Amino acid sequence: MPEQREAAVAYDRRAARQRRIRTYRFFDLAMLFAAGAVAVVAAPGGTELAQLAWAALYAAAAIGILQVRGFYRPRFQDEAIDALARIFAATSIAAMVLTLLGTLIGDEMLTQDTLRLWIFGLVFLGAGRVGLTIDRRRSLRRGEGGWNTLIIGAGSVGHTVADRLVDSPELGLRPIGFLDKDPLIDKSDDPDALPVLGASWDLARVVEEERVDQVIVTFSTAPHSVMLDLIRRCRDLGVEVAVIPRLFENVSNRVEVEHLGGVPLLRASTVDPRGWQFSIKYAIDRVVAAVALVALAPLLAALALAVRLSSPGRILYRQPRIGLDGQEFDILKFRSMREPAVGAATDDYVPEEGMAPGGVEGDDRRTAVGELMRRLSLDELPQLVNVLRGEMSLVGPRPERTSYVRSFEQHVYRYGDRHRVKSGITGWAQVQGLRGQTSLADRVEWDNYYIENWGLWLDFKIVVKTIPALLGRSSAE
């Protein structure tokens, strides 16, 4: 009887996931049909039955391509910009296929109809998906929906995963506790800590009582055979399983899986900061910086005048920072504070343990102009000159002061790895909310993630995400 009950519950979980997938697929198909109807109505010469059939074929082709490319596979990170990229690719391929068909049958009007279908399909489907993604993420942040998530392994990695999930409710993975016979970290005295709900033999009970939807397997003292059995049991119970691999620090999104018989091999293609790809990145940086300096010249002049009038002192503020390969350079900013009083200490600030320095340190000497510039990050614009000189990049880890770097390299895990690439005006850690006095370990983790997963698409995403990050930034940062 217990086995039959478990099988029935597992079937219900799988059926629920399939219903969600069908709902998304039906929504996308409806948007494409609506786009097709508008495209047909907008066509010159009236509406014909053949045009409607062509629109239906285009919608079916686009949905089929999305399905084949894994668009409907559940994802933890469901960002609107990534969804738009996949939609652009799928609708473009569908349009090219139909254009080829139109060429083969010798109907030039069908080729023109396909162009309209592609434009309307991209707009309708893209807008619908962006709206759906934003609405879902907002609902998850409010605590509506999401999957109850059980973490196997209550060690340092397990607790790190739990903290990440708590800090990122938009992922939809709601941690409810750990499963571990012998927890390496005991937080039983902390009333706010997640509980250890049992050992490996309690899996079925915990899954049923806590209505677990997702299991994340981290590291524990349990033998290899026990961990394998837990994964098999999770699948039998209809629970989704995600596994954190050993040596995960060196696993990027370029991993390929090969096999020696039944033994899988993970081949991680590494990013070479000395390679030609980064040479292209840095060349693009300089071109964009030069164009931006020319285009922003009136704004830069106005800001320089405002700084001059706001208080006595220099217009540009220079501060030694550490960049590529640990080399020191002077970062440029518009001065946002009044000059310190004669004899006042200016560099005796010590950040809290584990926190990155930043924001307003010591006495608040910001001018009204400086406060506005810092709120909108306009004080950072002179760093375009640093980029033009080759000292910085548009996107990369933010450079830190020399006095802090030497200490951080000794006490913060992988801090020195950030200096494999040029420092940036904006970066992956910054668009994740790690600005000012935030966790230094988290910032280093995100910076190294950026380096090891770098690509021009990632740079583009960071630039796009910088805008809302700046708009939501507080004036104290």
C-alpha positions, 0 to 999 in steps of 0.5 A: 500500500505505501508503494502504491500511495507513493506512485500515485503522489509521484504521478500527481507531481509529474502531471502538475509539471506537465500541466504548467508546460502545456499552459505556457505552450498554449499561451505562446501559441495563442500569442502567435495566432493573434500575431498571425491574425493581425498580420493577415488583416494588415496585409494589402489586398484583403484577407485570403484563406491561404494567408490564414493557413500560412499564419497557422503554419508559421505559428506551429513551426515557431512553437515546434522550434521552441520545443526542440530548443528546450524553451519549455524545460523548467528553469531556475533562472527565468530572465526576460532578456534570455527568453527574448533571445530564444524567441528571436532565434525561434521566430527567425528560423521559422520565418526563414523556413517559410521563406524558403518554402515560398521561394520553392513554390515561386510565390513572392507574396508568401515571402512578403507575408512571412516578413509581416508574420515574423515582425508581428510574431516577434513583437506579440510573443516577445511582449507576452513572454516578458510580461508573463516572466515579470509577473511570475517573478513578482508573484514569487517575490511576494511568496506566491507559488514556488516549489518546496525545496529540500537540501540534502547535505547540511554542510557549508555548501548546503547552507550557502545554497539555502542562503542563496534561495532565501535571498532570491525568492524569484527563483521559485525554490522555497527552502524548507530544510535539510536532510542529513544524518550527521550535519557538518554545521549545526545551527539548531540554536538559531531559531531563524535557521532551516531545520534538519528534517531527518536522515536519508531513511526519512526521505519519503516521510519528509517529501510527503509531510513537507510536500517537497517538489524539488531536491538539491543534492549538495555534499555530506558525509553519507557514502556514495551509494547512499547518495545515489540511492537518495537520487533514485528514490527522489525520482521514484517519488516524482521529485525533481533533482538537481545535483551540485558537482564536485569542484563546482568552482571550475564548472562553467556553462561551457561544460560538455559531457562525454563518456568512457563506457558508462562513466561520464566525463565533464569537459569544461572549456575555459575562458582565456583572458589572454585570448583573442576573444578578450582582445576583441572585447577590449577593442570594442570597449575603446571604440564605444568609450570614444563614441560615448565621450563625444556623444556625452560631451555636453553632459560632461561639460555641464557636470564639470561646471556643476561640480566647480560651482557646488564647492571649492576644489578640483573637478575630477577625483583620482584614486589609486585602484587595482586592475588587470594583473594587480596593476595600479591605476588612477580611477577617475570620477567627478568629485561628489564631496567637499574637500576634507578639512585641513588635517582631517583623516581621509582613509581611516575607514575600516569596513565591517568584517566580511563586507565590501567597502563603498558608499558614504564612509566616515563623515558625509561630505556630499554636496547636493550636486554630488548626491544627485550624481551618485544616485544616478552614477553620473560621477562614474562617467569620467571612467570612460577615459580610463576605458579609452586609455586601456586601464578599464573595460566597460564591463568587468569586476569593479576595481578596489582600493590598493589598501584593501586589496592586499588584505582581501587577497589574503583573507577572501577566497579567490579574491585575487582571481578577479584580476584576471581581466580588466576592471569594469565600469559595471559588472555582474555583481553590481547588477545582482544588487551587490553594490556599496557595503554588501557581502564581499564573498558574494561579490567575489563569487559573482565576479569570478562567475562572470570571468569563467562564463564570459561572452559578448551576450553576457556583457550585453545582458549586464549593460541592459540590466545596469539601467534598472539597477541604477534606477533602483539604487539608493542615494547612499551608495 
